[in-house]
């Protein structure tokens, strides 16, 4: 009985990687929850610019895994890169703490520190991200590769448990408003400090437990220096090194330059993130994909499987473009046009009220039980429901795949991902219909954002951990970390697109209220029925209120309904096309599900 348990249980190294990734995600998602609000409220940026910076930052965080994967494969190994990346991210978060501490006295210096901090976090994430994901797949022997979907779902639960904790604790500390709804712009620093401490904890967990538990099925330490890999790490008949000719490398460089300028000149505007960072992300993904396929040692089966990874990665772009509105447009909507008041059940209200009464009796203040039963959730915390739902549903989804597999009815990975895209389209269709009649002053009920995150979570569990598992199954060993880098480049492109889409958020209720205080009919200005004076235009600009509706793909976005329908169309079309391609992809996977 015990022998069977040993054979069927997941290796303990999975739980070490689970814990390491949990604290890293606490750090990342806790900071992410606060970032755009910090940029807008403390560093006084426009929401449009904050969305572009947010998308560029996330995109670069998933571009640098290409570099981190390459360095790990060729020089430092997975273990050392994880430790380097963890320390860099902790330092970056501490610099955000410094930026949030000094911004009132020197706005320009604080902004410079903020950009420097984001840069350090970007490279730290690049060292960390592909290498820890790559090690999950290496924990299992070849005969147990079928367990990878379950393993990555468990691993993904660790990611989202960390996200849940980060999105709860960092907003509690950093996104603080008084009873009048006025935000304490000095509090953001405490959220960033908590994120830094979490990253240090994750790095220490890995450092002290890696030698004992993060080992191969034969008992050898995983992720050491590349020179320590042996032939047993590779599949039978698989080449142990890539073969790139000088011609292919030169062609890759020229392709990158050409693609960069093609994307650069296709973008309108002067925003540096939009015209430089985004083209770098898009060009890098396409160049790396082509470079790997130029390896002369690839067999037909390997090439076919890699092409499957590329096709799936392309469609994932649209998923993340919709999903990552959480930290930008959805956070701004939660802040400015959502009723976030939560009524505690009476019994909980009186329970909390009892302790508050004792406290206020001691300090001599009055007491109001009704105040305890109402809570205005910080807008940055609304994102927490995604992490909460993943923690709740990751194991049930894992069990669902296991049961379907046992019955021979488990859908192949691309089908699961098409389902995820379809669910994303459904989530945005529901939210679009619930903002349709809000007007300029109505408030969206919090329950609709919660439902949005619930459906998005189901979509995510059909797509993201399954995608990680698919890369682990289809990748030749010599390209393991690098192909994870390619997979994360699809995330990077999705995040860059998310920044672009987030920047087309039309004016929300707060903008109309502020314009009314200034004596300006903003709706008339946007509808072009009123021509504002030069003084009115200056007033609108000074208050970061746009005098025109945003444009996307030649279409003017007039309201929140039209804004959300953009995501319905993008993800819905992607779902239909990916599903129609699944018979073709199944053949190219050559027996791997």
C-alpha positions as CSV (number, residue, x, y, z in Angstrom):
1,X,0.0,0.0,0.0
2,X,2.7,2.5,0.9
3,X,4.7,1.6,-2.2
4,X,1.7,2.4,-4.3
5,X,1.3,5.7,-2.5
6,X,4.9,6.6,-3.2
7,X,4.5,5.9,-6.9
8,X,1.2,7.8,-7.3
9,X,1.8,10.8,-5.0
10,X,3.2,14.0,-6.3
11,X,6.9,14.5,-5.4
12,X,7.6,16.8,-2.4
13,X,9.6,19.0,-4.7
14,X,6.3,20.2,-6.2
15,X,5.3,21.6,-2.9
16,X,8.7,23.4,-2.5
17,X,8.2,25.0,-5.9
18,X,4.5,25.7,-4.9
19,X,5.6,27.6,-1.8
20,X,8.3,29.5,-3.6
21,X,6.0,30.6,-6.4
22,X,3.2,31.4,-3.9
23,X,5.4,34.1,-2.1
24,X,6.7,35.4,-5.5
25,X,3.1,35.8,-6.7
26,X,2.2,37.5,-3.4
27,X,4.9,40.0,-4.2
28,X,3.9,40.5,-7.9
29,X,0.1,40.6,-7.6
30,X,0.2,42.7,-4.4
31,X,2.2,45.3,-6.2
32,X,0.2,45.0,-9.4
33,X,-3.0,45.7,-7.5
34,X,-1.6,49.1,-6.4
35,X,0.5,50.1,-9.3
36,X,-2.0,52.0,-11.6
37,X,-3.7,53.7,-8.6
38,X,-0.2,54.8,-7.3
39,X,0.7,56.2,-10.7
40,X,-2.5,58.1,-11.0
41,X,-3.0,59.3,-7.4
42,X,0.6,59.8,-6.2
43,X,2.7,60.4,-9.3
44,X,-0.2,62.3,-11.0
45,X,-0.3,60.5,-14.3
46,X,-3.3,60.2,-16.6
47,X,-5.2,56.9,-16.5
48,X,-4.4,56.4,-20.2
49,X,-0.7,56.7,-19.5
50,X,-0.9,54.5,-16.4
51,X,-2.6,51.8,-18.4
52,X,0.1,51.9,-21.1
53,X,2.8,51.7,-18.4
54,X,1.0,48.9,-16.7
55,X,0.7,46.9,-20.0
56,X,4.3,47.6,-20.9
57,X,5.6,46.6,-17.5
58,X,3.7,43.3,-17.5
59,X,4.7,42.7,-21.1
60,X,8.4,43.2,-20.3
61,X,8.0,40.9,-17.3
62,X,7.1,38.2,-19.7
63,X,9.6,39.2,-22.4
64,X,12.6,38.8,-20.2
65,X,11.9,35.1,-19.4
66,X,13.3,34.5,-22.9
67,X,16.6,36.0,-21.7
68,X,16.4,34.2,-18.3
69,X,15.6,30.9,-19.9
70,X,18.6,31.3,-22.3
71,X,21.0,32.2,-19.4
72,X,19.8,29.3,-17.3
73,X,20.1,26.8,-20.2
74,X,23.6,27.9,-21.2
75,X,25.3,29.3,-18.1
76,X,23.8,29.5,-14.6
77,X,21.2,26.8,-14.4
78,X,17.6,27.0,-13.1
79,X,18.4,27.1,-9.4
80,X,20.8,30.1,-9.5
81,X,18.6,32.1,-11.8
82,X,15.6,31.6,-9.4
83,X,17.7,33.0,-6.5
84,X,19.0,35.9,-8.5
85,X,15.6,36.8,-9.8
86,X,14.0,36.6,-6.3
87,X,16.6,38.9,-4.8
88,X,16.2,41.4,-7.7
89,X,12.4,41.5,-7.3
90,X,12.7,42.1,-3.6
91,X,15.1,45.0,-4.3
92,X,12.7,46.4,-6.9
93,X,9.8,46.4,-4.5
94,X,11.9,48.1,-1.9
95,X,12.7,50.8,-4.4
96,X,8.9,51.3,-5.1
97,X,8.6,51.7,-1.3
98,X,11.2,54.5,-1.5
99,X,9.4,56.1,-4.5
100,X,6.1,56.1,-2.6
101,X,7.9,57.6,0.5
102,X,9.5,60.6,-1.2
103,X,7.0,61.6,-4.0
104,X,5.4,64.6,-2.3
105,X,8.8,66.4,-1.9
106,X,10.3,65.5,-5.3
107,X,7.8,64.2,-7.9
108,X,10.4,63.9,-10.7
109,X,12.9,62.0,-8.5
110,X,10.1,59.7,-7.2
111,X,9.0,59.0,-10.8
112,X,12.6,58.1,-11.8
113,X,12.9,55.7,-8.9
114,X,9.6,54.2,-9.9
115,X,10.8,53.5,-13.4
116,X,14.1,52.1,-12.1
117,X,12.2,49.8,-9.7
118,X,10.0,48.5,-12.5
119,X,13.1,47.8,-14.6
120,X,14.7,45.8,-11.8
121,X,11.5,43.8,-11.2
122,X,11.2,43.1,-15.0
123,X,14.7,41.5,-15.1
124,X,14.2,39.7,-11.8
125,X,11.0,38.2,-13.1
126,X,12.8,37.2,-16.2
127,X,15.4,35.2,-14.2
128,X,12.7,33.7,-12.0
129,X,9.6,32.9,-14.1
130,X,10.7,30.4,-16.8
131,X,13.1,28.5,-14.6
132,X,10.7,27.6,-11.8
133,X,8.0,26.5,-14.3
134,X,10.5,24.4,-16.2
135,X,11.5,22.6,-13.0
136,X,8.0,21.4,-12.4
137,X,8.0,19.2,-15.5
138,X,11.4,17.8,-14.6
139,X,10.2,16.3,-11.3
140,X,8.3,13.5,-13.0
141,X,9.7,10.4,-14.8
142,X,8.7,9.9,-18.5
143,X,6.0,7.3,-17.5
144,X,4.2,9.8,-15.3
145,X,4.1,12.7,-17.8
146,X,0.3,12.2,-17.9
147,X,0.2,13.7,-14.4
148,X,1.6,17.0,-15.6
149,X,-1.9,18.6,-16.1
150,X,-2.7,17.8,-12.5
151,X,0.8,18.9,-11.3
152,X,0.6,22.3,-13.1
153,X,-3.0,22.8,-11.8
154,X,-1.7,22.3,-8.2
155,X,1.3,24.6,-9.0
156,X,-1.2,27.1,-10.4
157,X,-3.2,27.0,-7.2
158,X,0.0,28.1,-5.4
159,X,0.3,31.0,-7.9
160,X,-3.2,32.1,-7.1
161,X,-3.0,31.5,-3.4
162,X,-0.1,33.9,-3.4
163,X,-2.1,36.3,-5.6
164,X,-5.0,36.1,-3.2
165,X,-2.9,36.9,-0.2
166,X,-1.0,39.7,-2.0
167,X,-4.3,41.3,-3.3
168,X,-5.7,41.2,0.2
169,X,-2.8,42.4,2.3
170,X,-1.2,45.0,0.0
171,X,-4.5,46.9,-0.6
172,X,-5.4,46.7,3.1
173,X,-2.1,48.4,3.9
174,X,-1.7,50.6,0.8
175,X,-5.1,51.5,-0.6
176,X,-6.6,53.4,2.3
177,X,-9.5,55.9,2.2
178,X,-11.0,57.9,5.1
179,X,-14.7,57.9,5.9
180,X,-15.2,60.7,3.4
181,X,-13.7,58.7,0.6
182,X,-10.5,60.6,0.4
183,X,-7.5,58.4,-0.4
184,X,-4.4,58.5,1.7
185,X,-1.8,58.9,-1.1
186,X,1.0,58.2,1.4
187,X,-0.1,54.7,2.3
188,X,0.9,53.0,-1.0
189,X,4.4,52.5,0.4
190,X,3.3,50.0,3.0
191,X,1.8,47.8,0.3
192,X,5.1,47.8,-1.6
193,X,7.0,47.0,1.6
194,X,4.8,44.0,2.2
195,X,5.4,42.8,-1.3
196,X,9.2,43.1,-0.8
197,X,9.1,41.1,2.4
198,X,7.0,38.3,0.7
199,X,9.6,38.0,-2.1
200,X,12.4,37.6,0.4
201,X,10.4,34.8,2.1
202,X,9.9,33.0,-1.2
203,X,13.6,33.2,-2.0
204,X,14.5,31.8,1.4
205,X,12.1,28.9,1.1
206,X,13.7,27.8,-2.1
207,X,17.3,28.4,-0.9
208,X,16.9,26.2,2.2
209,X,14.8,23.4,0.7
210,X,16.0,23.0,-2.9
211,X,18.8,20.5,-2.2
212,X,16.6,18.1,-0.2
213,X,13.4,18.1,-2.2
214,X,13.8,19.6,-5.7
215,X,15.4,16.5,-7.2
216,X,14.9,14.3,-10.2
217,X,13.1,10.9,-10.0
218,X,16.5,9.3,-9.6
219,X,17.4,11.6,-6.7
220,X,19.8,14.0,-8.4
221,X,19.4,17.8,-7.8
222,X,17.4,19.5,-10.5
223,X,18.3,22.8,-12.1
224,X,22.0,22.8,-11.6
225,X,24.6,24.2,-13.9
226,X,24.0,23.1,-17.5
227,X,27.3,21.2,-17.5
228,X,25.8,18.9,-14.8
229,X,23.0,17.6,-17.1
230,X,23.4,14.0,-18.2
231,X,22.0,12.0,-21.1
232,X,19.3,10.6,-18.8
233,X,17.7,14.0,-18.8
234,X,16.8,13.7,-22.4
235,X,14.3,11.5,-24.3
236,X,15.6,8.5,-26.2
237,X,17.0,9.6,-29.6
238,X,16.7,13.3,-28.7
239,X,19.4,15.7,-29.6
240,X,21.1,17.2,-26.5
241,X,22.1,20.6,-28.0
242,X,20.6,23.1,-30.4
243,X,22.3,23.7,-33.7
244,X,22.0,27.3,-35.0
245,X,24.1,28.3,-38.1
246,X,25.6,31.8,-38.3
247,X,23.2,32.4,-41.2
248,X,20.2,31.7,-39.1
249,X,21.4,34.0,-36.3
250,X,22.1,36.9,-38.7
251,X,18.6,36.3,-40.2
252,X,17.1,36.4,-36.8
253,X,18.7,39.7,-36.0
254,X,17.6,41.2,-39.3
255,X,14.1,39.9,-38.8
256,X,13.9,41.5,-35.3
257,X,15.0,44.9,-36.7
258,X,12.5,44.7,-39.6
259,X,9.6,43.6,-37.4
260,X,10.4,46.2,-34.8
261,X,10.2,49.1,-37.3
262,X,7.1,47.6,-38.9
263,X,5.3,47.6,-35.5
264,X,6.9,51.0,-34.5
265,X,5.6,52.8,-37.6
266,X,2.1,51.2,-37.4
267,X,1.4,52.8,-34.0
268,X,0.0,56.3,-33.7
269,X,1.1,58.7,-31.0
270,X,4.3,59.6,-29.2
271,X,4.0,57.6,-26.0
272,X,7.4,55.8,-25.5
273,X,5.8,52.7,-24.1
274,X,3.4,52.4,-27.0
275,X,5.9,53.2,-29.8
276,X,9.1,51.5,-28.5
277,X,8.4,49.0,-25.7
278,X,5.4,47.3,-27.4
279,X,7.1,46.9,-30.8
280,X,10.1,45.3,-29.0
281,X,7.7,42.8,-27.3
282,X,5.9,41.8,-30.5
283,X,9.1,41.6,-32.6
284,X,10.9,39.5,-30.0
285,X,8.2,36.9,-29.8
286,X,8.1,36.4,-33.6
287,X,11.9,36.4,-33.9
288,X,12.5,33.9,-31.2
289,X,9.8,31.6,-32.6
290,X,11.5,31.7,-36.0
291,X,15.0,31.2,-34.6
292,X,14.0,28.0,-32.8
293,X,12.5,26.5,-35.9
294,X,15.7,27.2,-37.8
295,X,17.6,24.7,-35.6
296,X,18.9,22.1,-38.0
297,X,18.7,19.3,-35.5
298,X,14.9,19.4,-35.2
299,X,13.1,16.3,-36.3
300,X,9.7,16.5,-38.1
301,X,7.9,15.4,-34.9
302,X,9.7,18.0,-32.8
303,X,9.0,20.7,-35.4
304,X,5.3,19.8,-35.6
305,X,5.0,19.9,-31.8
306,X,6.7,23.2,-31.5
307,X,4.4,24.7,-34.2
308,X,1.5,23.5,-32.0
309,X,3.0,25.5,-29.1
310,X,3.2,28.6,-31.3
311,X,-0.4,28.3,-32.6
312,X,-1.8,27.9,-29.1
313,X,0.4,30.8,-27.8
314,X,-1.0,33.1,-30.5
315,X,-4.5,32.6,-29.3
316,X,-3.5,33.0,-25.7
317,X,-2.6,36.6,-26.5
318,X,-6.2,37.5,-26.8
319,X,-7.1,35.8,-23.5
320,X,-4.5,37.8,-21.6
321,X,-5.4,41.0,-23.3
322,X,-8.9,40.6,-21.8
323,X,-7.8,39.1,-18.5
324,X,-5.3,41.7,-17.6
325,X,-7.8,44.5,-17.6
326,X,-8.0,43.6,-13.9
327,X,-5.1,45.9,-12.9
328,X,-6.0,48.8,-15.2
329,X,-9.5,49.5,-16.7
330,X,-11.4,47.3,-14.3
331,X,-9.6,48.8,-11.3
332,X,-10.4,52.3,-12.5
333,X,-14.0,51.3,-13.0
334,X,-14.1,49.7,-9.5
335,X,-12.6,53.0,-8.2
336,X,-14.8,55.4,-10.0
337,X,-18.1,53.8,-11.1
338,X,-18.8,50.9,-8.8
339,X,-20.8,50.6,-5.6
340,X,-18.2,48.7,-3.4
341,X,-20.2,48.9,-0.1
342,X,-20.5,45.4,1.4
343,X,-23.2,44.7,4.0
344,X,-22.0,42.2,6.5
345,X,-24.6,39.7,7.7
346,X,-26.3,40.9,10.9
347,X,-24.6,38.3,13.1
348,X,-21.2,39.1,11.8
349,X,-21.9,42.8,12.1
350,X,-22.8,42.5,15.7
351,X,-19.9,40.1,16.4
352,X,-17.5,42.7,14.9
353,X,-19.4,45.4,16.6
354,X,-18.9,43.8,20.0
355,X,-15.2,44.0,19.8
356,X,-15.3,47.5,18.3
357,X,-17.5,48.6,21.2
358,X,-15.0,47.3,23.8
359,X,-12.2,49.1,22.0
360,X,-14.1,52.4,21.7
361,X,-15.3,52.2,25.3
362,X,-11.7,52.0,26.4
363,X,-10.6,55.1,24.3
364,X,-13.8,56.9,25.2
365,X,-15.4,57.3,21.8
366,X,-19.0,56.7,20.8
367,X,-20.1,53.6,19.0
368,X,-22.3,52.8,16.0
369,X,-23.0,49.1,15.2
370,X,-24.4,50.0,11.8
371,X,-21.0,51.4,10.7
372,X,-19.5,48.1,11.4
373,X,-21.9,46.3,9.1
374,X,-20.9,48.4,6.1
375,X,-17.5,48.1,4.5
376,X,-16.2,50.1,1.5
377,X,-13.9,47.6,-0.2
378,X,-10.7,49.2,-1.5
379,X,-10.9,49.3,-5.3
380,X,-7.5,47.6,-5.7
381,X,-8.8,44.7,-3.7
382,X,-11.7,43.8,-6.1
383,X,-9.1,41.9,-8.1
384,X,-8.8,39.5,-5.1
385,X,-11.8,37.4,-6.3
386,X,-9.8,35.9,-9.1
387,X,-7.2,34.5,-6.8
388,X,-9.8,33.4,-4.3
389,X,-11.8,31.5,-6.9
390,X,-8.7,29.8,-8.3
391,X,-7.8,28.5,-4.9
392,X,-11.3,27.3,-4.5
393,X,-11.7,25.6,-7.9
394,X,-8.1,24.5,-8.9
395,X,-8.4,21.1,-7.2
396,X,-12.0,20.5,-8.5
397,X,-10.8,21.3,-12.1
398,X,-7.8,19.0,-11.6
399,X,-10.1,16.2,-10.4
400,X,-12.4,16.8,-13.4
401,X,-9.5,16.4,-15.9
402,X,-8.4,13.2,-14.0
403,X,-11.9,11.7,-14.1
404,X,-12.4,12.5,-17.8
405,X,-8.9,11.1,-18.6
406,X,-9.8,7.8,-16.7
407,X,-13.0,7.5,-18.9
408,X,-11.1,8.4,-22.1
409,X,-13.1,11.5,-22.6
410,X,-10.6,14.2,-21.6
411,X,-10.5,16.9,-24.3
412,X,-7.0,17.7,-25.8
413,X,-5.3,20.8,-24.5
414,X,-6.2,23.1,-27.4
415,X,-9.9,22.3,-26.9
416,X,-9.6,23.2,-23.2
417,X,-8.0,26.5,-24.2
418,X,-10.8,27.2,-26.7
419,X,-13.3,26.7,-23.9
420,X,-11.4,29.2,-21.8
421,X,-11.5,31.8,-24.5
422,X,-15.3,31.2,-24.9
423,X,-15.8,31.7,-21.2
424,X,-13.9,34.9,-21.3
425,X,-16.1,36.2,-24.0
426,X,-19.2,35.2,-21.9
427,X,-17.8,37.1,-18.9
428,X,-17.4,40.3,-20.8
429,X,-20.8,40.0,-22.5
430,X,-22.5,39.8,-19.1
431,X,-20.6,42.8,-17.8
432,X,-21.2,44.8,-21.0
433,X,-25.0,44.3,-20.6
434,X,-24.9,45.4,-17.0
435,X,-23.1,48.7,-17.7
436,X,-25.3,49.4,-20.8
437,X,-27.8,51.5,-18.9
438,X,-25.6,53.1,-16.2
439,X,-25.3,56.4,-17.9
440,X,-22.7,58.9,-16.6
441,X,-23.6,58.8,-12.9
442,X,-24.9,55.3,-12.3
443,X,-22.9,52.8,-10.2
444,X,-22.2,49.2,-11.2
445,X,-23.1,46.7,-8.5
446,X,-20.1,44.9,-7.1
447,X,-21.7,41.5,-7.6
448,X,-21.3,41.9,-11.4
449,X,-17.5,42.4,-11.1
450,X,-17.4,39.4,-8.8
451,X,-19.3,37.3,-11.4
452,X,-16.9,38.5,-14.0
453,X,-14.0,37.3,-12.0
454,X,-15.7,34.0,-11.3
455,X,-16.2,33.2,-15.0
456,X,-12.7,34.5,-15.8
457,X,-11.3,32.1,-13.2
458,X,-13.0,29.1,-14.8
459,X,-11.7,30.3,-18.2
460,X,-8.2,30.7,-16.7
461,X,-8.2,27.2,-15.3
462,X,-9.1,25.8,-18.7
463,X,-6.3,27.7,-20.4
464,X,-3.3,28.9,-18.4
465,X,-2.1,25.8,-16.4
466,X,-3.1,23.6,-19.3
467,X,-0.8,25.8,-21.5
468,X,2.1,25.4,-19.1
469,X,1.6,21.6,-19.1
470,X,1.3,21.5,-22.9
471,X,4.7,23.2,-23.3
472,X,6.2,20.7,-20.8
473,X,4.9,17.8,-22.8
474,X,5.7,19.1,-26.3
475,X,9.1,20.8,-25.8
476,X,12.4,19.0,-26.7
477,X,14.5,19.0,-23.6
478,X,17.2,21.2,-25.1
479,X,14.6,23.9,-25.7
480,X,12.7,23.4,-22.4
481,X,13.3,26.8,-20.7
482,X,13.6,28.7,-24.0
483,X,10.2,27.4,-25.2
484,X,8.7,28.4,-21.8
485,X,10.2,31.8,-22.6
486,X,8.3,31.7,-26.0
487,X,5.1,30.7,-24.2
488,X,5.5,33.6,-21.8
489,X,6.2,35.9,-24.7
490,X,2.6,35.2,-25.8
491,X,1.6,36.4,-22.3
492,X,3.9,39.5,-22.9
493,X,2.2,40.3,-26.2
494,X,-1.2,39.8,-24.5
495,X,-0.2,42.2,-21.7
496,X,1.0,44.8,-24.3
497,X,-2.3,44.5,-26.1
498,X,-4.0,44.8,-22.7
499,X,-2.2,48.1,-22.1
500,X,-3.4,49.4,-25.5
501,X,-7.0,48.2,-24.8
502,X,-7.0,49.6,-21.3
503,X,-5.9,53.0,-22.6
504,X,-9.2,53.3,-24.7
505,X,-11.4,53.2,-21.5
506,X,-13.9,56.0,-22.1
507,X,-14.7,58.6,-19.5
508,X,-16.2,57.1,-16.3
509,X,-18.6,58.7,-13.9
510,X,-16.0,60.5,-11.8
511,X,-14.9,62.5,-14.9
512,X,-18.4,63.6,-15.7
513,X,-18.9,64.7,-12.0
514,X,-15.6,66.6,-12.0
515,X,-16.4,68.3,-15.3
516,X,-19.8,69.3,-13.9
517,X,-18.1,70.9,-10.9
518,X,-16.0,72.9,-13.4
519,X,-19.1,74.0,-15.1
520,X,-18.5,72.0,-18.3
521,X,-21.0,69.7,-20.0
522,X,-18.6,66.8,-20.8
523,X,-21.2,64.7,-22.6
524,X,-21.8,67.6,-25.0
525,X,-18.1,68.1,-25.6
526,X,-17.6,64.3,-26.3
527,X,-20.7,64.3,-28.6
528,X,-19.2,67.4,-30.4
529,X,-22.5,69.3,-29.8
530,X,-20.6,71.8,-27.7
531,X,-17.3,73.4,-28.7
532,X,-15.3,74.0,-25.5
533,X,-13.4,77.3,-25.0
534,X,-9.6,77.3,-24.7
535,X,-10.0,77.8,-20.9
536,X,-12.4,74.9,-20.6
537,X,-9.9,72.7,-22.6
538,X,-7.2,73.6,-20.2
539,X,-9.4,72.9,-17.2
540,X,-10.2,69.4,-18.6
541,X,-6.5,68.7,-19.4
542,X,-5.4,69.9,-15.9
543,X,-7.8,67.4,-14.4
544,X,-6.8,64.6,-16.7
545,X,-10.2,64.6,-18.5
546,X,-10.2,63.8,-22.2
547,X,-12.2,66.1,-24.5
548,X,-12.7,63.3,-27.1
549,X,-13.8,59.6,-27.1
550,X,-11.0,57.0,-27.6
551,X,-10.5,55.3,-30.9
552,X,-9.7,51.6,-31.5
553,X,-9.2,50.0,-34.9
554,X,-11.0,53.0,-36.5
555,X,-14.0,52.8,-34.3
556,X,-14.9,55.4,-31.7
557,X,-15.7,54.0,-28.2
558,X,-18.5,56.1,-26.8
559,X,-19.3,54.2,-23.5
560,X,-18.5,51.3,-21.3
561,X,-20.8,49.0,-23.2
562,X,-18.9,49.5,-26.4
563,X,-15.6,49.2,-24.5
564,X,-16.5,45.8,-23.1
565,X,-17.9,44.5,-26.4
566,X,-14.4,44.9,-27.8
567,X,-13.3,42.0,-25.6
568,X,-16.3,40.0,-26.4
569,X,-15.5,40.1,-30.1
570,X,-11.8,39.5,-29.7
571,X,-12.0,36.5,-27.4
572,X,-15.1,35.1,-29.0
573,X,-13.5,35.0,-32.5
574,X,-10.3,33.5,-31.0
575,X,-12.3,30.7,-29.4
576,X,-14.2,29.8,-32.6
577,X,-11.0,29.8,-34.7
578,X,-8.9,27.8,-32.2
579,X,-11.7,25.2,-31.8
580,X,-11.9,24.8,-35.5
581,X,-8.2,24.1,-35.7
582,X,-8.1,21.4,-33.1
583,X,-8.3,18.4,-35.5
584,X,-5.3,19.7,-37.3
585,X,-3.4,20.4,-34.0
586,X,-4.2,16.9,-32.7
587,X,-2.4,15.3,-35.6
588,X,0.6,17.6,-35.2
589,X,0.9,16.7,-31.5
590,X,1.8,13.1,-32.5
591,X,0.0,11.2,-29.7
592,X,0.5,13.7,-26.9
593,X,-2.8,15.0,-25.5
